Amino acid sequence: MTLEKKLRRSLGIPDDAEKVLIFTESSHWDPNWLYTSKEYFKRFVQKNLDMAIGELQKEPRRVYSVENVFFLKMYWDHNPGKRDAPRDLINEGRLRLMSSAVTSADTILPRVEAILRDMLIGQEWLRSNGIAREPKLAYFPDSFGSSPFLPSLLNAAGFDRTAITRLDGMYFPGCDLEPKWRFPRPGSSAELLLKKERSLDFVWRDKNGGEVLAHWNAFTYGQGDMLAYLGISRVYLAKLAISLRTGWHIARRIHQYVKALSPFSRTPYMLCPIGFDFVEPIPDLISLLDRYNREYYPKTGIWVVNAGLDDYLALIENYRDRLPVLELDPNPYWTGFYTSRPKLKKRCYLLLEKLLLAEKLAFLPENRGAEKRILQELEEPWWCAAVSNHHDFITGTSTDRVVEGEQIPCLERAIKTADEVIENLTPPLKKEHKDNGLSPPKWFRDGDKILIETAHYRIEIGESRGGAITDLRFKDGVPLLTGVSNDLVSYRDSGGLWRMGYEFLGGVWKESMKASNSRVKVEVVEHDGAVEILSSTLLNGEEILGRIWLENDSPLIYFRVEGKMKEGYSLIVRFMTTVSSERISMHAPGGVVDRPWRRIYNPTFWPLHRFAHIRDDSTGHGIAILQPFPGAISYSPDGKIELVAMRSAVREKAFGILGIPGNPVSAHKHERYEYEYAVLFTKRGDWKENKIHLLAKNLSTPWREAEEKDLLKIADSVVEVDPPDVEVVAVKPASRGEGVIVRLYAPFVPEKTVKIKPSFGVAKAFLCDARERDVEGLKVENNSAFVKMPGSIATIRLIPEERCL
């Protein structure tokens, strides 16, 4: 018997059924969006999960799925007397897990390690509570786009299947005031799948070789919610539905779903998801489907069944050779959330950085034995870090009340704990002033201009142009700019937390003011080997401070913008360069992707994650933008680059009055922010040849405390690797099994075997996945382990010598 036939029989699908509609019923429970997690639990989750468990216990054939671990843990904690039922149902495969992660994460903004640790932490909670299931499926029902390297990220954690909903160019009800016929957008991923490939199932293979079997919910993740209802929606935000369970109504719904789905199925199977935000399970779902099969299957040839998303993908797997193989970049879906609530995003990043630092410091020789208590001391902060990945947390798309009442307090408590652990593990540091002996760059004033010369550039800054750069050249005189650059430009932006004003019908995105139209006083301050240029300008009634830092011997130019914008405005940093290209090379979590300068929107702002490099198509010279925290960048072939420095988004309103139903959150709390970035001009070669990934990995702006930089260097000495293209992102005590876990990352797949040399002796080593499950043994020689990386990410288990005695 084939695997397909065996699975069909287990699901009760007749051998002769040529069309099968599979209803997958699941949760979609956002931890903290419009309400806090406790409020959501009390209002919806307790009841919904009780109902789901009751339905499963009543009908052995029924399957219900939970998309992540967050609320499962909360249910567990609040119901100590009810734990047997969910544990047993999950272990039996009736209550399905659609991921091992704590949350349904955004994968565009967080660091690689944050995403991987999310999947580990959730799996370890399950394992520690007697739940043995280890899913191969990771579901992302509502994330606003995905990393183009999602396959590599998932493979690194032992997942080989996924499903997504929101991708660029698709129509999603309630999110646009445009008619449905204007979708899919030309040139988008939605157009590719719907019009060219005509398939909702595909093999997603990324640039680094990561590969997953994937499904797209083209008709939303709640397509089947109204199966047994009449009305508009069962979503808690607009619950306008009454129960209607008659045979003809159920049949009519089923035929509507099949009509929508069948043109895009290359297999006998179609998927209809049930599970919009906080909707209750449909009572007696199996009996409704059974009745349809009895009454209509003989006439229609359509068999309907309730199963898991993992079941559906297992059936699709048998037709893998029929499916398109795509290198998909499902972005930009929305672009405003890249930079909404920047201080919240910065806290998420700082927490991760501090947790990773604390774990590495525990392995210093003077802290011997500390690694044994680190797992417990950092358990709660790591949980918070995992929760912060959620697509309504780090994205900045929750309400002010939730952000201030739950998200920021969670982050600040976690950061405080991490700081205390770091303080206890920090070795004595010399605090004397370090004079590097280098002279600052030469500079002088010429009227209202400041002229500066470093070993790499000649730079002119104009007081009459708002402190902007009016000329910049390589030392040999080759010009790099075509106009005023590092100019601060304000835009009237009617967008909100999800989208900028140019992204929707009736939105406003219009240049308002720019600093280069005003005269300012520019101050030059000399430092060891560097000069700092300071200026202040007024934009829309708000004071904005700009800083430029130039080191004599570095090709990097550092920038900082401090302030906040008037409500309803965005601040953009503009460069007018001599670089002309059709493509942008950009780091994304998991690798480096080449993107067109424009897709769907004009302008198109892409997520700036670590760095972007643009190389001139004719001369080969280029420009790189590097950032320590998430940002957004747009580019056009005339050489114009714009960076989003800060936004004071309120709410998306079309034509100034109409709120977008699917994006209901308003923001009125806008803090001062310090936006930092660095610029590098390259003479030839691509990002890899110019080692931009290494500069981005080690990027530390001049305004960071010297002691912090020293401590990071000490922590990085715990484990060294060769070649240097590979980054040691984490060194931690194993959560599963014994030994020390080392996570390696490179934005491409290294050709050379990687040598891992820790500061302690190594007896054994294993390649494992990010959920710390061993895959194979590794060569160990002279206290070093050697691995041929299976992709851009590798997880290594090191067994120290003393632990093998």
N, C-alpha and C positions, 0 to 999 in steps of 0.2 A: 504494500500500500504506500502511495506517495505521501510526502509530508503534507501536501495541500489537501489530499483526500482525507487524511487522518484528522487534520484540523477542522475541515468542513464537517465531518461526522461528529466531532466533539461539540461543535456549535449547532448541530441539528440541521445543517444545510443539505438538502437533497443532492445526490450526485448529478442529477440532470438539470439543476438550476443554472441557467446561463446568465442571469442578472441577479446580483445579490446587493441589497442595500443594507449597510451595517450602521446601526445607530450606536454611537459611543456616548455614554452619559457620564459627565464628569463635573467636578467642582471648578469654579474659577473664583477664588476667594482672595482678594487683594488685602494684604495685612494692614496697611495704613494709607488710605487715600482720602476719601471724604470724611471718614470716621477713624478713630484710633482702633488698634487691633482688638482691644478689650470690648469696645463698643460693637465692632463687627461680630465678634464672637457671641456676645450676648444677644444681639438682634437677629443674627442669621445662622452662624456656623453651628452652634449647639443644636439648634432645631434641624438644620439641613442634614447634619451627619447622623443624628438620631434617626431621622426618617430614612436615610440611605441604608443604615445598618438594619433597621426594621424591615425594609423591602428585601434586602439580601437574605435575611433570615427566613422570610416568608416564602421566597421563591429561589430555589437552589440554582436555577439557570440564569439568574440575573447577575449582571456585572455593573459595578459603579466604580469610578476612578477618582482618585485624589491627585491633583496636579503637583503638589509639593508637600513638604513636611511641616511647615510653620504651624498651620492650624491643627494639624494632626497632633502635634506636640501639645498645643494649648488644650485641646480636647482631652488628651491623656492626663495632663496636669490637673484639670478641673474635674475630672471624673475618675478618681482612683478605683471606684467600685465597678466601672464599666470597661476596664482595659482588656479583658479577655476577648470580648466580641471583635473589636477592630483588629487586634493582634491575630486572632484565629482566622478571620476573614481575609486578611492580607496574606497570611501564610498559605491559605488554601487557594489563593489566586482569584478570589471573588471581589474583594475590595482591592482594586488595582492601584499601583503606584505608577505615575506617569513621569517620574524622575526621582532621583535620590536627593535632589537639592532642597535646601531650606526654603527657597523662594522661586518664583517664576522670574528669572533675572533678566535685566537688560544686559546685552552682551556687546554694546557699542562703547559705553563709557567706562566700566570698571576695568581694572588691570586683569591680566591673565590669571594671576594667582588668586585674586578675589573670586573669580568665576569658578576656578577649580576647587578652591577650598569650600565654597558653598556646597558643591556636590559631595565632598568628603564629609563635611559636618553633618549634613542630613543623613547620609548613609550610616555614619557612626551612631547617631541617635537611634535609628531604627535597629541597628545590630545590638546596641546595648540594652534594648528593651525587648529582646526576643523575637524581633521581626527579621526573618531570614531573607526576604526577597531583595534581590539586587537588580533593579531594572536595567535593561539595555536601551530603553526609550527615554528621551528627554523632550518634554513638551513645552512649547513657548506660545501659548494661545494669544497673548495680548501685548507682547513687546513691540516697541515702535521701530521696527526694523531689526536687523541682526548683523553681527559681524560676518563679513564674507568668509571668515575662517572658522565659522561655527563648526564645520565638520572636524577640523583639527582639534578644536577645544573639546568637543565631545569624545572623539577617539582617545584623547589623552586621559580621559576619565573612564574609559571602557564602555562608551555608548556608541551604537552604530545605527540608530534610528531616531528620527525627529519629526516633528510637525510644527509648522508655524502658521500664523494668520496674517499679520500686518506686513505687507511688503509694498515697495514703491509702485505707485501708479494704480493701485486697486481702488475700488469703490467700497466704502464702509458706511452703512446707514447711520445717519445722525451726525456725521462728521463734515459734511459739505452741503452747501446750499445749491450746488449744481445738479443738473439732471444726471441720472445714471448712465445715459447714453454717451456722456463725455468721457467715460472710463471704459477700458484701461487707458492710462495716459500713454501717448506715443513714446517709444523708446524705453519703456519701463520693463521691469521684471514681470509685472502682471500681464502686459501685452505679450511678452515672450511666451509665457505659459499658456495663456488663453487663446492667442491667435496664431502663433507660429507652431508651438509644440502641441497645443491642444491636449494638455495633460496636467492633472493636479498632482500626479505622482512622478517623482524623478530621482535620479541618483545625483546627489550634490557632492561634487568633487572640487575641492578648493585648490588654489595655486600651489600649496605645499603638500599636496597629495592626500590630505584628509578626505574621507569619503563616508557619507551616510545615506541610507535610504530615507527619502523625505516626502512629506505630503504637505500640500498647501490648502488651508481652509479658505477657499476663494469666496465662499458665501458666509463668512464669519464663523466663529467658534460656537455660536448658538443657533446654527441654521435650523435645527430640528426642535427648538424649544417650544414651538407652538403646535407640535404634532397633535396634541389632545386638547387644544384650547382655541378659542375664538377671541380676536382682539388684535392688539398692536405688539405688546411685549410683556414678558414676565420678569424683565430686569427690575431690580428694586428701585431704580431711579425713575422708571416709567412703567409701573406695573398696571397695565391695562389689559386684562385678559380674564375670560371666564371659561370654566371647564366645558368642553364639548367632546364626548367620547363615543359618539355614534360611529357605526361602521363606515358610512359614506363619507363622513368628515375625515376620519383617519385615512381612508383610501385616497381622498382628494389631496390631502397633505403629502402622502407618500408619492403620488404621481407628480406633484409639483417638484418635490425634491429630485426625483429621478430625471425629470425633464431638464432641470438645471444641471445636474451632475453628469449624466450619461454622455454628453458630447465631449467630455474631458477625461474619459476613462479609457485606458488602453487594455484593461483587464475586465474580467467578469464582475469586479467589485467596485462599489461606490461607498464613500464615507459620508455620513450625515451626523455631525457632532451636536450633542445636546449639552448645554452648559454655559450659558452666559452668566454674568456676574450675580452670584448668590441666588440663582434660581433653585427651587426645591426639586427633588427627584419626582418624576412623573409616577403617580400611584399606579400600581399594577401594569407596568409597561409591558411585561411579557405577555400578559393576556390580550392586550390590544394588538400586539404584533401577531400572536397566534391566530386571532380572529381574522386578521387580514390574510394571512397565509391560507387559512381554510377557505375563505370566501372568494379571494381574488387571485391567488397564485395560479390556479388552473386556467384562468382567463388571460392574465397579464404576463405570466412567466417571470414575475419579479418576486423574489423571496426576500423577506425582511427578517432581521435578527438583531438582537442586542449583544454586543461584544465589547472588548477593549480595543483601544487604538493599537496596542501591541499585537492583538489578534489580526486586525486589518493589515498592518504592515507585514506580518508574517505571511499572510495570504498573497500580498503584493510581491513579496520576495520571490515567489515562484515565477514571476513574469519580469524579472529584472532586465532581461535582455530586450524587452519591448520598450523600456522606459528611456527617456532622454537623459544623457549625462551632461550636466550643466555646471559651469563655474559661476555660481550665482552671487551677485552682490545686491541684496534686497534693500537698497538704500538709494536716495534718501526717502524715507517714508514721511516723517516730519523732521524739521531741523531746528525749531526753537528750543527744544528741550536739551540740546547739546550744551547750552549755556545758561539755562534757567537756574536761579538760586545758586550762584557760583560758590558762595561760602559753604553751603551745605555739601556740595560736591568736594570741596577742598577738605572738609572734615572727614568725609568718607575715605579720601586718599591718605590723609594723615594717619587715620586709625590703622589702615592696612600697613602703612610704612612702619609705624611704631610696633605693631604686632610682629612683623617680620624681623625687625631689629631686635626685639626682646628675645625671640627664639634663637637667633644667631648668637647673641651675646651669652646665652646659657651654655654654649659649647666652648667658650674660652677656657683655657687650662685653669685659670684661677677660680672659675665657677663650676668646677667639676662636681657633678651630682645635681646641679641646679636644674638640668634638663628634665629630671624625673618629676619635678613639681610644676613645671611650666604648663603642661597640658591642663592641669586643674586650675591654676591661677589665671590662665588666659581663656578659659572655656566661655565665660559670659561675654567678654569683649569680642571673641571670634564669632559668637552667635550674632552679636550686633552687626559685625562687619558683613556677615553673610546676608542678614536681613536687608542691609543697606544696598545690596545689589538689585533689589526689587525694582521693577519697571515703573513704579510710582514713588520711589525713594530717591535714589541717586539722580534720577531724571529731574527732580525738583517739581513734580507735577501734583503733589498733594496740597491740601489747603493750608493756609497760614496756621490755623489752629492745630492741625495734626503735625506740621513741621515743628512748631514751637513747643507743642505739648508732649510729643512722643519721639520724633526722629532726632532732633538736636539733643534733648536730654540723654537719649540712648547713646548717641555718639560721644557726648562729653563725658559720661560716666565711663565708657569703655576706654576713651583716651586717657582719662585720669588713672585708671587701673594699669594700663599699659605703661604710662609714665612712671608709676611707682615700681613696677617690675623692672623697668630699664634702669632706674636709679639704683636699685639693689644689685644690679648686675654690672654696672659701669665701673671699669677699672679707673684708677687715678689718671687724670688727664692734665698735661701741662697747660697752664693758662697764660703763659707769658705771651706778650705781643710778638707776632712773627713778622719780621721784616724780611721780605724776599730779596731785598737788595736791588730790585728793578726800578728804574726810573719810570715815571708816568709818561704817556705819549706826549709828544710835543704839541703845543697848541698856542694860538694867539688870536686876538680879536682884530678884525678888519671892519671898522664901522659897526654895522649891526649884525655882522657875521662872525661866527666862531669857527676857526679852521683847525682841524685836528689831523695829526698824521701818526699812524701806527705802522708796525712792520708789514701790515697787509693792506691797509686802506688809507685813502685821503678823503676826509669827510668835512662837509660844510653844513653848519646849522645856522638858520636865520631867525633872528629875533623878530624881524618884521613878518615872518611867516609862522608865527605861533610856536616857535621852538622846534619846528619840523626840520627834517634833513632836506636841504636844498640841492646838495650834490654829493655823490658818493662814487668813488672810483677805486679800482685796484691800484696798488702802488705803482704799477707800470703805466697808469693813466687810462686804462680801459674803462669807459663809463658803465655804470651799473643801474642808473636810474634815468627815466625819461621825464620825471616831474617830481613835484614836492612829495616827500615820503615820510613815513611814520607820522602822518597827519592824523589828527583826531577829528573824526567826523560823526556828528549826531544824526540819527535818522528818526523821523516820526514812525513809530512802529505800533500798529494796531493789533499785532499778534499777542499771543498769550504764552502760557507756560509750555505748550506743546509746539506751537507753530509761530513763525514770524509773519509779518503782515503781507508779504508777497506770496504766501502759500495758499491763500484761499480767496474765492470770489468775494469782492467787497472789502478786502483788506487793504491797508495802507502801509506802504514802505517807501518813504520819501525823504531825501536828504534835507536836513534842516539847517545845520550850522557846521562850520569846520574851523578848527583852531588856526589854520594857515591864513585865514582872513583877518586875523588880529595880531597886534604887536604885543610881545611879552618880554619880560626881563629874563634872560638866561644866566644862570649861575654855573660856574665850573668849579668843581671841588677835586683836588688832587689826592690820590691814595697811593699806596705802594704799588707801583707798576700799572696804575690805572687812573683814568679820570672819570668823574661822574658829572653829567650835565643835567641840571634841574630846571624845570620851567612850570608855570602854572597858568591855566587858562580857564575862562568861564564859558560853559556851554549850556544853554537852556536854563540859566540861573544856577547851575551847579559848578563848583570849583573842581577842576580836574588837574592833578599833579602828574607830570611826566618825568621819568628818569631814563637816562641812557648811560650805560657803563661800557667803557672801552678800555681793554687791556692792551698793553704794548705788544705782547707777543702772541695774542690769541686771535684767530680768525672769527671767533664768535663775538657778536655784538649783542649785549643784553639790554632788555627794555623792561620798564615797569610803569604801569598806569594806575593811579590811585584815585578813588572817589566813588561816586554813584551818579546815576542818571535820573533826571526828572521822570516821574511816572509816565509811562506810555512812550518812552524813547529808548533807543539803543545806541551804544557808543561803538564805533568801528575804528580800527586802526588801518590806514590805507597806505600801501606802497605802490609806486608807479615804477616798474622795473623794465629792463631791456630784455627780459626773458619771455619768449613767445613759444607756446606749445599747445597741443591739443589734449595733453594728458597730465595728470598729477599722480605722483607716487606717494602713497600715504600709508603710514603705519595704522593698523587696526589690531585689536586683540587677537593674536595668533599669527600675524604675518604682515606683509607689505603688499598692498593692492594698487594697481594702476586704474585710475578713475578718469572719466571724461571731465572736461572743465564745466560742462553743463549737462544736467539731466532733469527733465520735467520743469524745474523752476528757473527763473531768470531774475536775480542771480541764483546760483546753486551754492548753498553753504553745506560743506561736508564736515563730518565730525573730525576734529583735529586731535588725534590721540598720539602723543609723543612727538611725531614729526611728520612733515610733508616736504617733498622735494620736487621742484619743477625744473626741468632741463630744457634749454632752448633747442628747438628742432634743427636749427641751422648752425649755430656757433658751438653748441655743446656746453656753454657755461650755464650755470643755474643758480637757484636760490633755495635754501632750506629754512623752514620755520620749525622751531622746537619749543615745546611747552611742557612744564612739569605737571599741569592739571588739564582737565578736559577743556576743549575749546571748539571753535568753528572757523572754517576758512572758505573763502570763495576766490575764484581766479577767472580771468578772461585772457584770451590770446594776445590782447594788446599789452599784456604785462601787468595789469592791475591786480593786486592782491588785497583782499580785505579780511581782517580778523575781527571777530566779535570780542570786544574787551569786556563789556558788561551790558546787561539788559535790565530794564525796569518794567517788565511785562505785567500787564494787568489781567485782561481776559480777551480772548479772541472774539471780536465783534465785527460782523460784516456790516458795511455801510455805516459804522459807528453806533448802531443800535441793536442789531440782531445777534444775540449770543448763539454760539454753536452748541447744540444739545449734547453732543458726545464729548465736549470739552468744557465742562461747566465750572471749573475752578478759577476763581479770581485771586490774585496775589496783591497785597498792599504793603507788605513788609519788605523793604529793600534796603540792605545794609551797604555800607561802604565796603569796597573790595579792592584788593591789590592784584591786578592782572599782570603776570610776568610771562615773558617770551624771549626767545633768542633768535637771531638771524645769522645765517652763514651764506656767503656767496662762494660758489664752486667754479673753478676754471674749466674743468672737464670731468667726464665720468658720471655714472649714476650714483644713487644713494649708497649702494653697497661699496663701490670703489672709493667713495669719499668717507666711508666709515661713519656715516651719519647716525646709523643705529647705535654705534658705540658712544657717540657724543650725547645722543638722547638718553641712553641708559645711565650715563654718569652726569647728566645735566644737574648742576646745582648753581642756582643764581647767586650773584654776589651779595644779595641781601639776606642770605641765610647765615645763621650763626656758625662761626668757625668751629666751635666745639661739636656741633651736630655733624658737620662734614668729617671731622676727625673720628667721631664715634662710628660713623657708617663705614669708614675705611677699616677700622679695627674689626668690625663685625664681618666684613667681607673677607677678612683673612682666615676665617674659620674653614672655608672650603675654597680652593682655587681650581680653575679649570683651564684647559688648553684644547682648542684655540680660543682666543679672547672674544671671538664673535659670540660665544655662548655665555649666557648670563646665569648666574646662580641666584634664582629669585627667592628661594626658600631653603632653610636648613632647620629641621624640626624633629623632635622626638616622634617616633612612629605612633600613630593613633591605633593602628592595627598591626599586630605582630610585634617583632622586636626591632631594635636598631634605630638608625637615624635616616630620616627621609631627606633627600636632596632633590629639589626641582630645578631642572635646566630649561632654559628657553632661548631660542634664537628666532628672529623674524623670518627665517628661511631654514631649509633643512641642510645642516652642515654636511659637507662631503667627507670630511676627515673624522676618524674615530676620536671621540672626546675623552680626554684624560681628566679624571676627577681625583684631586689630591686634597684630602682633609687634613686638619691639624692633628688628628689622632690616627693611630694605627688601624688598618682595615684587615679583617680576616676573611670576610665574604662580602659579596655584593650581588644585588638582583635588580633587574629591570622590573618595574611594576607600573600600575596605572595610578592615576591621581586619587583613586579610592583605596590605594595601598594594597592592591591584590597582586601578588607576585606573578610575573610572566615568564621570566627565564633568568638563569644565572649569568653572571658577568665575570670576565677575566679580572683577576686581582694580581698585581705585581708591584713590589717595592712600595707597599702601603698606598697604592693608587688603584682605582677601578677604571675600566675602559668600556665605553659604550658607543655603538653606532646608533645615533639617534633615529628612532622610528618615524619622526616627523619634526615639527618645530618645537615640540615639547617632550620632555622625557622626565620620568620620575624614577629615582634610584634609591634603593634601600642599601645602606651600608651597615654591616655588622662589625662594630669595633672589636679589636682583638680581645680585650678583657671580657667581653660578653660571650666569647666562644670557649672560654677556659672550662 
